[in-house]
Structure formats: C-alpha cells, structure tokens
Amino acid sequence: MLHYRKQFITQISAGRVRFGADARYALADEIAALGCQRALILSTASQSSVAEDIIRLCGAAAAGRFSGAVMHTPVEISERATDYAKKINADILVAVGGGSTIGLSKAIALRTGLPQIVLPVTYAGSEATAILGQTENGIKSTLTSPLVKPAVIIYDINLAATLPLKVAIPSAMNALAHAAEGLYARDNSPLSSLMAVEGLRAFRKALPRVVEDPEDADARGEALYGAWLCGSVLGQVGMALHHKLCHTLGGSFNLPHAETHSVILPHAIHYNAAAVPERLTPVSEIFANASPGIALYDFAKKMAAPLALRDLGLQASDLDRAVEIALAKPYWNPRPVERKPLREMLQAAWLGERPGG
C-alpha cells in the first residue's frame, strides 16, 4: 500500500533518542550534554526500586526524588511536585516509568521550563509527544506545547524487561491505538502513516513472543521499537473518537489508562471503519481479518488483554453519563459521533462483546 498524498502538511518535533540494551548507563552523559547538574528523579511509588537505580546512574547530578506520580496526572500532584522541584533548585527532570510518571514530568516542565530526560518502561508512547493530559475536578483535558516535549528519550530494552505481562499487554494495546487512529487522522501524512504501519507490524510480530516468553530480549526490544513508532504517530497527528472516550472514562471515572485503551480500541475502530475503510486496510492486512475492529478484538483476546469495561470497575449506570461527557466537547472524527450508536458501542464495550455483535 502506497501512502502517497497529493497534498499534506507535517511537523516533526526535534528530539534525541537513545535505543538499546543497557542504554540507561549513558544517563549521566546525557544530563551533562544538556549542561545540567541538578536532576529531580520522578517515578511512581511502585517503581521506587527502579528509581533508586536511576539515582545511582545520575551520580552527583541527583538532587532529589519525587515518587508520587499517579495515573491521569492530577493537577494537585503536579503542583506539589513543581514546588519540590523549585525547592531543590532542579535544573533537569529525569522520569522513569510509564505514562503516569512521564505525564508528571511534562506537567512540571510546563510550569518551570525545565528540560526532560525520560526512560520509558511501558509501551504507551507518550514520551514521543508534546502532548500533556491533566485531570482536574473530574475532567481530563489535553494540551500541546513544545515545553512538554522531552529533550531526550532513553529506550533501554533491559529496563523495559521489568514490565510484568499484566501491564505490558494493555500498554501495547494503548500504543496500537495511537497507530490505528493515526491512519485516519485528519492531519495524517505519508510519514505518520508509514510509522503507524511499521508500529502495528512490530507489535503484531513481537507481542505474541513476549507473551510466550517474557524473557525474550529480542521480542521486548521489537515491542519497545513499536512503542516509539506508535508514540511518534501520536506526536504528529490529532486523535479522534477512541482517545476522546478513553480520556472521558479515565478522567471522569478513574479507570486505568492502558486497560481502558485496550477495551475501547476495537469498538472505536469498528465504529469508524465504515467511514474510512481504505485508511484502515493496513490493520486488516496486518491482523488478518477483513474487519479491522474485529481483527483488533481477536488479537486482544488472544493476548489475554482486557476486553470489558465492567471488569475495570465501570458501573452500567455510568454509561449514560459517559456518553454525555464525550458528546459535550467531541474530538474531530471521520464518522459523525451520534448519541444512539455511541451508547450502543459503549454497551458492547462494557459487556466485552465482539464489535458489531
């Protein structure tokens, strides 16, 4: 499939990527190359042991740590971490973890202008974007700013090997969502489409091998490569219905981020496939089903990924409110987002049914 367009506009944000086994051991060099000397190391509480390793690698440049990152980047925690960064006179942020920690790093950077070095251990891909999602008063909103784009991304294959399968699998589905929606994004380009297809292929090949043997370093590396590609797509184009629904369910109902992506993705792609079948042809081809939504559902089921919103804690009584929130400030979407089919789609996702019944 040729991704040529007669006309397109694309913008590629500059950034440095270091990829490989044990790439984290170059962390002190990367800090020095940015002219910085006082690093604030960020993590979640559950990854404090990984953060200890990063502190050691920072050496004399480690000025402090904040291990209070949580999902959906609540504004109050970002403000507290920003105050701490100022208190210790940090001149750089070093974030290790997944979307929660990287989101916190971005939120601090937005408020301080500090540069960031991020070491992802999940496949979510937010490290490759200039996008920040924040939650305040039960509503999750996003913004785009060059201030939140990390200066350096260090993809360490061995560091990513610490990721348990119960986290790795939905994280991979989260990454696949960026690529799949990127294929029909209003502002997509030949480059974003090429990266999306390559990212989809990487995960289709690597994830079953990771599931079969979590110690397979080559499979872990290829999955991390796919994460970078899918995240880069998210950084280049706008998203649509899938991401709107995930932001709604996560920000307003506190559902887990990656797991929500895993559940919603097949249904959102199925909803939009009739409007843009040619754009989603690569999904059908890569995952071997004429219906791209069903193809992704079957792949998710085979990988034992989450399939039902009710299993994530959403109540049936919450579905109508979720529809109202999603319709209040809708994202652009290739198919009109209408109340009845949206409600039916969320019902199927709540039950964990195959898209389209």
Phi, psi and omega in degrees: 000126179272133182261019179299141173234143178292334181206136177197161174232135176219153178227124182250119180279133180290146178184152181259134179237128173243120188234134174153171177294132179062026178298338182296339182290351176266008185302312181300322178295320180292323177297313181296323181296334177272002178074027184250157185223347184229100185261135170261119182267129185244143176198176167274168178297324183288343180250028182296328179292323176294321179297325177300319178297319180293322177300317178298321181290332177288335179062226183295344181281349180286114184255341181178172178219151176223114185250032184256017179294138176223165184294153178072006172047068177299138184299322183296325178288322177299320179294320179295317179292325178295318177300319180293319178301319179290322182298321182267006180058042178297142175242003176201151178250134176237113184249130176236127181144210181253209185298330180295313181289318180293325175297319177296317178301316179296320180296319177293317179299322178300322184274341186238339185079009181289144175288160182231140165243127183239142178238092183289141173243359175242182184255011189298323174089001183294339179299337184268012185236164172257033184249136175235128172254130181229151180241131177212131180056038176077009180237129177261129179232160180236155174217160178237129181205139176299339180295334185262002178279122179301143178285325183221135171245128176248109177264104180256112183301321181287327176293321179293341179291348177284352185282118178289155183301324182296340175262321185298318186293306177296330177297320177295321177296325175301313180296318179301327179297321179298317182290314183297314178289331178297333181295328180247014179302146182300326184250028180288163184220171176305320182293314180295324179292319177299316179294322179298312181295317178296321177295317177300315180297319181299314180290322179300324180279318191275320190298317177301326178289324176295318179296318181292320182217091181301344180271359181288103185294323180295319179293317177300319180295318180292325176294320179293323174299316177298323178298317179299316181296312181295321176295324178294327174297313178303326181284346184256334187229163176278152179261177188227219190303316182305309183291326176299315180295319180294322177294322178296311184290325179284310185289324185263340182236004176057035176284150180297137192298299186295319180298323178294318175302316181301317182288314188284327189310305182300324183287318179294320179293320177297319179301319185269348187299323181295332182278328184223059185299323183291328180290331183263006177305319179302325179296314179299318182291316184290322184257009167060053172203136182298333176265113183297325179294315178293324177302316180289324177297313181295322178295315179299318179296318179297326180275002182061037177280158176300139184235346187229133178294329180294332178286345179266358177107359178285134178272150178301327180290348180274347189295318181296319179294322178298320177297315180299317180294318181294327181279341185295314179226074186289149170280159171303143179212144182293338175244136178306136180268108184246149189302308187296307179295330177293318179296320178295321179295315179293327177297316179296320179292326179294321180281339184083023181283159174294140181303139178081009179081000000 
